[in-house]
Amino acid sequence: MKETYYNREDLGKFGEITKFQKELGDKFFDYYASVFKEGALTKREKILIALGVAHAIQCPYCIDSCTSDSLKQGCDEEEMMEAIHVAGAIRGGATLIHGVQMMNQVKDKLM
């Protein structure tokens, strides 16, 4: 049995997800490639967004990949950490705004 669910070498196997469902796997990779092409946002901007999202969803494979891609796009440590803080702020805010649901429930149950 493996000592961890996440193994660094598994990131290199990402392309193999098409083995069990080629049509959908190929469609995903076509979409993925299109998303990261230069458009209204630069590749550099997109990868910083992706780096923040990778941390928000806590995917170690995505974090490794997006960190490498961020460096390849010329991002520095300060920019990368700022993107992570943006993701953290949004994630924290999303947690807190759901507190309104709790407050509504308390109000309904106590009245």
C-alpha positions as CSV (number, residue, x, y, z in Angstrom):
1,M,0.0,0.0,0.0
2,K,1.2,3.5,-0.8
3,E,2.1,5.8,2.1
4,T,0.2,8.7,0.6
5,Y,-2.8,9.2,-1.8
6,Y,-0.8,11.7,-3.7
7,N,2.4,10.7,-5.5
8,R,4.4,13.2,-7.4
9,E,4.9,10.8,-10.3
10,D,1.1,10.6,-10.8
11,L,1.1,14.1,-12.2
12,G,3.0,12.9,-15.2
13,K,0.2,10.3,-15.8
14,F,-2.5,13.0,-16.3
15,G,-2.7,12.4,-20.0
16,E,-3.6,8.7,-19.3
17,I,-7.1,9.7,-18.2
18,T,-8.2,9.2,-21.8
19,K,-7.6,5.4,-21.5
20,F,-10.9,4.6,-19.9
21,Q,-12.9,7.2,-21.8
22,K,-11.0,8.5,-24.9
23,E,-13.8,10.6,-26.4
24,L,-14.5,12.6,-23.2
25,G,-10.8,12.7,-22.2
26,D,-9.9,14.2,-25.6
27,K,-12.6,16.7,-25.3
28,F,-11.4,17.8,-21.9
29,F,-7.8,18.2,-23.1
30,D,-9.0,20.2,-26.1
31,Y,-11.0,22.4,-23.8
32,Y,-8.2,22.7,-21.3
33,A,-5.7,23.8,-24.1
34,S,-8.2,26.4,-25.4
35,V,-8.8,27.9,-22.0
36,F,-5.1,28.6,-21.5
37,K,-4.5,30.1,-24.9
38,E,-3.9,33.9,-25.1
39,G,-7.2,35.7,-25.2
40,A,-8.7,38.6,-23.3
41,L,-6.3,37.5,-20.5
42,T,-2.7,36.7,-21.1
43,K,-1.3,33.2,-20.5
44,R,0.5,34.8,-17.5
45,E,-2.7,36.2,-16.0
46,K,-4.5,32.9,-16.6
47,I,-1.9,30.8,-14.8
48,L,-1.9,33.1,-11.8
49,I,-5.7,32.6,-11.6
50,A,-5.1,28.9,-11.9
51,L,-2.5,29.0,-9.2
52,G,-5.0,30.7,-6.8
53,V,-7.7,28.2,-7.7
54,A,-5.4,25.3,-7.2
55,H,-4.8,26.4,-3.7
56,A,-8.5,27.1,-3.0
57,I,-9.4,23.6,-4.1
58,Q,-6.3,22.2,-2.4
59,C,-5.1,20.0,-5.3
60,P,-1.4,19.1,-4.8
61,Y,-1.1,18.1,-8.5
62,C,-2.5,21.4,-9.6
63,I,-0.4,23.4,-7.2
64,D,2.8,21.7,-8.5
65,S,1.8,22.2,-12.1
66,C,0.6,25.7,-11.7
67,T,3.7,26.7,-9.7
68,S,6.0,25.4,-12.5
69,D,3.9,27.1,-15.2
70,S,3.8,30.4,-13.2
71,L,7.6,30.4,-13.1
72,K,7.8,29.6,-16.8
73,Q,5.5,32.6,-17.5
74,G,7.9,34.9,-15.6
75,C,5.9,35.2,-12.4
76,D,7.8,36.0,-9.3
77,E,7.3,34.7,-5.7
78,E,5.5,37.9,-4.6
79,E,3.0,37.7,-7.5
80,M,2.4,34.0,-6.9
81,M,1.8,34.5,-3.2
82,E,-0.5,37.4,-3.9
83,A,-2.6,35.2,-6.1
84,I,-2.9,32.7,-3.3
85,H,-3.9,35.4,-0.9
86,V,-6.7,36.5,-3.3
87,A,-7.9,32.9,-3.4
88,G,-7.7,32.7,0.4
89,A,-9.7,35.9,0.8
90,I,-12.4,34.7,-1.6
91,R,-12.6,31.3,0.1
92,G,-12.7,32.9,3.5
93,G,-15.4,35.3,2.4
94,A,-17.5,32.5,1.0
95,T,-17.3,30.6,4.3
96,L,-18.3,33.7,6.2
97,I,-21.2,34.7,3.9
98,H,-22.7,31.3,4.5
99,G,-22.9,32.4,8.1
100,V,-25.9,34.4,7.0
101,Q,-27.8,31.1,6.5
102,M,-27.0,30.1,10.0
103,M,-28.2,33.5,11.3
104,N,-31.4,33.2,9.3
105,Q,-32.0,29.7,10.8
106,V,-31.4,31.0,14.3
107,K,-33.8,33.8,13.7
108,D,-36.5,31.4,12.3
109,K,-36.0,28.9,15.1
110,L,-36.0,31.4,18.0
111,M,-39.0,33.4,16.8
